[in-house]
């Protein structure tokens, strides 16, 4: 990704300051995971939290195999660990888990969004050819999954904002991505993650409205989960 112009690290830092108070008192596995992927900047610290989430959700699923929340959070944690470590087997496992969750819970927008984010995220990192050859990532599947998530839960900033960031990371001039970012700034934000995505969407409008394609892509990359790791 292109480096930020001088004012973008300041914008990203401001986002971190807004996020940190929201997730500082993490209790649930979802809270811990949110903290790891949006607030932590040290890879080892983030990995330790992601592993803790995996352990706690494994215990929850052992008690109740149909625990939808635990299953989605655990699959997401597996995906984040694979992204941080560059582990191919972990990435494939995450994709298979997301596919299984979509099949089991077809009306859960988060399951569809997670699957879409997996496909688009891999393509953003490695390109369409390598992403598909290495782990089976497909842009068409990613976008279709994201669109399904929006159809099911698109009145919330969490879904609109993340969909916008994913599209704009791939293409900083994506008109649909801009439309989604604008919608996210006005959407309902009942949870911490909704509020994080709403703030991110507001920041995205700065380079979008100036027509700076490269800066838009760079900021989207920074604001997506784990985009802050190793950055000051």
Buried (B, 14 or more C-beta within 10 A) or exposed (E): BEEBBEEBBEBBEEBBEBBEEBBEEBEEBBBBBBBBBBBBEEEEBBBBBBEBBBEBBEEBBEEEEEBBBBBBBBBBBBBBBBBBEEBEEBBBBBBEBBBBBBEEBEEBBBBBBBBBBBBBBBBBBBEBEEBBEEBBBBBEBBBBBBBBBBEBBBEBBBBBBBBBBBBBBBBBBBEBBBBBBBBBBEBEBEBBBBBBBBBBBBBBBBBBEEEBBBBBBBBBBBBBBBBBBEEE
